[in-house]
């Protein structure tokens, strides 16, 4: 009997354990622990603007394929069926009578017959197959294909620019949430520390060790710590919502990518070299310049003749007498504009000014990017120096807090000194987090601008 009860109890515990395991699995499954790279992939798959720019790539790719068709012949088929009000005829009876008179024929109508001929009946139809093919266009078709290819590459590059803009935003929001979580955790620690000090101060006051004013200092510090904690929790909620909206997820629970420790792995000159080589905005400007150069060649093609092959075949007719003995024809056509009111000259000059415009934009863009990269690099450098200094200051502040707390416990220090030491330590820790945030934001943005997004995401 006892053995049976033990078995039932054992089975009951096993069921409860299995239930707890399933419950924990469900909770873990709902919570989302996400890295920066995972967040980037989610953003690419869910963001509407990024998707829209990818459709632009597909559009320009199809237009590029369409431009290749300019080299190929064009075959057309057409059919027509007509009904006109009357037959088309020619009445030659009067000339017949005159001709009969000359021949001394007494009754030309009886002898020569009716000379009223029907050339075309009023009901007619026909079908044709046509062919046309350019043989020489003065380079216009080549220019059209080059322009279409450049536009396709430009669309891909513009898509990458959109991707980069959102990636920079993602880096900022991801690390902002990371900062908000760290600040909230630090506020929790400060609140618990101050709360512990407040409780201790109350006990000392109740035992007559310290005056009431010391407990008031601790109470004010506890109230301030609670206010700061609630504020940090609100900031955390806002940061979480912002990131979730960007990546299209509604359950970001934890961030697995930590802050990178400040480390200037490259010099400013190396970053600027990478920018000049890999920056997608500069690539877009260069592609626009190539497009403008192709535009000049296209305008110059108007100076040359256009030569084309054409042909037609009539496979079916109905009462179309004009084609009874002729079913097809082929030929070569030439068109050469000798004078167009100087339009060509002005169009070429306008196209050349477009090249000059793009060159000026390119020059200024390079200067702007150099200045921008220097600003980001200096932010990284400043944050790195601050972080290294704060690490040392944190050691001193921790020691000071320990000494102030011990002095208070021994009755030789005040509550105000303990609170002051706690706040100094927390202030240094906040500055450390801010320095980490500033460094990582500047570093991530600089890597994206220099065309090294994947390297940055994989490093993190």
Secondary structure, 3 states (H helix, E strand, C coil): CHHHHHHHHHHHHHHHHHHHHHHHHHHHHHCEEECHHHHHHHHHHHCHHHHHHHHHHHHHHHHHHHHHHHHCCEEEEEEEEEECCCCEEEECHHHHHHHHHHCCCCCHHHHHCCCEEEEECCEEEEEEEEEEEEEECCCHHHHHHHHHHHHHHHHHHHHHHHHHHHHHHHHHHHHHHHHHHHHHHHHHHHHHHHHHHHHHHHHHHHCCCCCHHHHHHHHHHHHHHHHHHHHHHHHHHHHHHHHHHHHCCCCEEEECCCCCCCCCCCCHHHHHHHHHHHCHHHHHHHHHHHHHHHHHHHHHHHHCCEEEEEEEEEEEEECCHHHCCCCEEEEEEEECCCCCCCHHHHHHHHHHHHHHHHHHHHHHHHHHHHHHHHHHHHHHHHHHHHHHHHHHHHHHHHHHHHHHHHHHHCCCCCHHHHHHHHHHHHHHHHHHHHHHHHHHHHHHHHHHHCCCHHHHHHHC
